[in-house]
């Protein structure tokens, strides 16, 4: 009996340790998400005890809103614009940094480039507010030093969205660089040494050996970039532009905030569905290109 009781406790004990964390996740994350989906098919002011079932009327009204259509387009542009900053440039710098012989220099550069990642996004945006200042900002001062005209980085509709992209890319750029550097370090040296003995050029060494073996890291970075574009863009938009000028920087996450009580649940649910579909497509069609070392 004691042996059976001991086996039972050994099976239950891990779940008892996990229970507090799982309970918090259930109460403060998953239940609000589920409740938001339920509320999206009701008309309710969050005060009255009466909720009116309206079906998909909230979604139809949302799709007829010009702001939602514009925010959907801006989110797509914003996401595509982040890909070079989050994938191509970190990969290039990781390859260059990995070729540096001194480990101290490598560590110093990794620490410097990674440091913005650990900073508060709000503090980062306040610093960039000063950098983007049209009169005293350092960017315009540099342009004027070369005889060029200053730019209204946050109030010009042609430039504002790209300014948000620059801030977001700078904030999380170092994270993917460290990922790619770790991926390069995990490649067995036997592969690269054998290729060098066979006369492979640096480009062939990268394209034929390193790049295929970095495909799992690249795939992970791509998926997280798409999710990041939806989740974290709210902070720089809210602090730097408030969605302006003329909604040119409003994305889906900021549109949910703007809609407030009117279409909040429908907008949040539809945004969630869109990015679940996008992520599923990536997993379905891009994961087959990932090469896992065996």
Secondary structure, DSSP 8 states (H G I E B T S, - for coil): -HHHHHHHHHHHHHHHHHHHHHHHHIIIIIHHHHHHHHHTTEE--SSSS--EE-TTHHHHHHHT-HHHHHHHHHHHHHHHHHHIIIIIHHHHHHHHHHT-S-HHHHHHHHHHHHHHHHS-HHHHHHHHHHHT-TTT-HHHHHHHHTT-----TTT-TTTHHHHHHHHHHHHHHHHHHHHHHHHHHTS-HHHHHHHHHTT--HHHHIIIIIHHHTHHHHHHHHHHHHHHHHHTHHHHIIIIITT-STTTT--HHHHHHHHTTTTHHHHHHHHHHHHHHHHHHHHHHHGGG-----
